[in-house]
Amino acid sequence: MRNVHRIKQLISYLDSVDYPLTEEEIYDLILKREIPHKNPNNSLIVFDLDHIDWWINENRTKNRSLNSYY
């Protein structure tokens, strides 16, 4: 598994795959449980990059579907 343990690391990864998000957007997604993550303790957030890749693909597919209606 490819994991990152900090939001800043996730931001760098997302930028590298052309899916930029801000720190605030990521925190909001975490709070809404809309982005795959694990929180093994209160001070650590872990993102499995394989799950993040799946999530990005799902969101890109949804966005394409929504845009095709307009």
N, C-alpha and C positions, 0 to 999 in steps of 0.2 A: 504494500500500500504506500502511496505517496501522500504524506500528510504535511500540513503546515499548522503551526501553533499560534500564530499571531495574525491579527487582522491586516496589519501592514504587509505581511508576507502574502496573504491572500490577494490584497490589492495589486501587488506586483505581478502575481500570477495572472490575475484577471486582465491586467493591462497587456501582458504578453500574448494572451489569446484573443485580444481585441474585444474584450467584454468589460470595459471600464466601469467601476462603481466607486463611489466615495465611501469613506469610513462611516459616515452617517447613514448612507443607504444600506450598508452591510449590517450595521447595528439594528436598523429598522427591520430588515429581513430576518435577523436572528430573533428579535422580539416577537415577530409574527410567525415564527417557525416556518419560513418560506424558503430558507436556504439550508442545504444539508450541513449539519455540524453536530459535534458532540461536545458536551460540557461535563467532563469527568469530575471536575470539582469547580467551585465557584470562581476560581481565578484563572482557569484555563479553558480556552475554546480551541477545539481541534477540527480542522477541515480536511476531509479525505478528498484529494484532488480528483480521484476517479469519480466520486459522487458529484463533485463540483462540475466536472466535464459533462456528466449526464444532465445535471440541472441546467447548465448553459444551453445544451442542445435542446432540451425541452422548452426553454424560454424562447429561444430563437425560432423554434417551430411554431409556438403559439403566436409570436409576434408576426411571423409571416402569414399565418392564417388570418389574423385580425386585419392586417394590412390588405389582404386580398379582397376584403369586403368593400374597401373604399376606392 
